[in-house]
Amino acid sequence: MSRLSPTLTIMEAAARKAGRGLIRDFNEVEHLQVSKKGPADFVSAADRRADKVLREELQKGRPGAGFLTEEGTDVEGDGIYRWIVDPLDGTTNFLHAVPHFAISIALEREKEVIAALIYQPLYDEIYWAEKGDGAFSTRGRLRVSARKNMSDCLLATGIPWKGHGDMTQFTSEMESVAGEVSGIRRMGSAALDLAYVAAGRFDGFWERGLKPWDIAAGLLLVNEAGGYVYGFDGKPVNHMSPDLVAANPQIMDPLLGLLTKNAALGGVGDKKSA
């Protein structure tokens, strides 16, 4: 197992501290499910509390860095380093007491993500990577799966919700892909979906309309685990791209072909993500 660098040590400590609060709040949410008021306001407050803890802890480690988070106010910082943080990826799961959510932290240097950490506090699972040094978890080194046949593959995706996204487009993609693979899962946390691609649990993932804090950490994990991340046009993308496909190299071409209904997308698997 890789020893954590000073940067990743700071990220781990921040994630664990925020995670302890989320575990306490999650246990309370389970009780609130039976109340008439419901837990929505409580979960919003839990999200903000986790954001506050992460800001405070990460700032100690790199005081001049900026912040881009789902919660709170963005901070410009020194213009060189920036933390990209989702304090609670999988909020809807959390709201309904579904135990599948994560804290996602990425460190950007001059607009390039150089370090990433995703933490699932309920199961105490940590996934981390630094650019050029590989990807790891508490179980060991991460590598994407080696499956070559689409019929053997398990994929993950996100579904448009409450007026967000194009349901017609998504339905077309599902119809194209579902009949060719072993299964498709909608887990409700893009950060964990990407971590699972990096770990070889999922063979691929696609979603549209994502935000940088959803994917910044996960994309580095996939790349460092030997996977590819492209847009639907077959070109490399980075964490500022809202629409993406992540997969092992063997299935990237056929998966893109199914998603775009264009089996002539040749040679995509020879390119690496930006």
C-alpha positions, 0 to 999 in steps of 0.5 A, a space after each residue: 500500500 502506498 504511504 500517504 504524502 504530506 498533501 494526502 495526509 492533510 486530505 485524509 485527516 480532513 475527510 475523517 474529521 468531516 466523516 465523523 460528523 456525517 456518521 452522527 448525522 446519518 444515524 439521526 436521519 434514520 430516526 427522522 425518517 419516521 417524523 412528519 417534518 422529515 429530514 430535509 432541513 437537517 440534511 442540508 445543515 449536515 452538508 454545510 457542517 461537513 463543508 465547514 470542517 473541510 474548509 477549516 482543516 484543508 486551509 490549515 494544510 495549504 493556507 493560500 489555496 482557493 476553494 470550489 465547493 458545492 456548499 458555501 462561497 467559492 474562494 479565489 485564493 493564490 491563483 495556483 492551488 485550489 481545493 475542489 470539494 464535495 462534502 456530501 456526494 450522494 445527498 439524496 441517498 443520505 436524505 433517505 437513509 441509504 448508506 451510500 455517500 462520500 466525501 470527495 476532495 481534489 487539489 488543483 494546481 494551475 487548473 490541473 488536478 494533482 491529488 485526489 481522495 474519496 472517503 466513504 465514512 460508513 465503511 471507512 473506505 478511502 480511495 486516493 491518488 496523486 498524479 503520476 504515482 498511481 491510485 490506491 485504496 485501503 485494500 491496496 493498489 487500484 487497477 481498472 478491470 480487464 474485461 473485454 467483452 461488453 456482455 460481461 461488463 457491469 456499468 454505472 450511470 446517473 439518471 436525469 432528475 427533477 427537470 435536470 438533464 435530457 430524459 429522452 437522450 438518456 433513455 436512448 442511451 440506456 436502450 442502446 447499452 442495456 441489451 449489450 451488458 451484464 448490468 447497469 447500476 444507478 448508485 447515486 454518487 458519481 464520486 463513488 461510481 468513479 472510484 469503483 471504476 478505478 477499483 475494477 468494480 464497475 467496468 465503465 460509467 457515463 453521465 451528463 450534467 456533472 459538476 467539477 466537485 462531483 468528478 475532480 477526484 474520481 477522474 484522477 483515480 480512474 486515470 491513475 488506475 489505468 482507465 480512460 475518461 472521454 467526452 461523448 465525442 471520443 475526445 479526452 476531457 478533464 474535471 471541468 467537462 460536464 459530460 463524460 464516459 469513464 471505462 477500462 481501455 478495452 471497452 471504451 470504443 464499444 461503449 462510446 459506440 453504443 452511447 452515440 449510436 456510432 460504431 465507427 468511432 475507431 481508435 478512441 482507446 489509443 488516447 489518454 484523458 486530459 
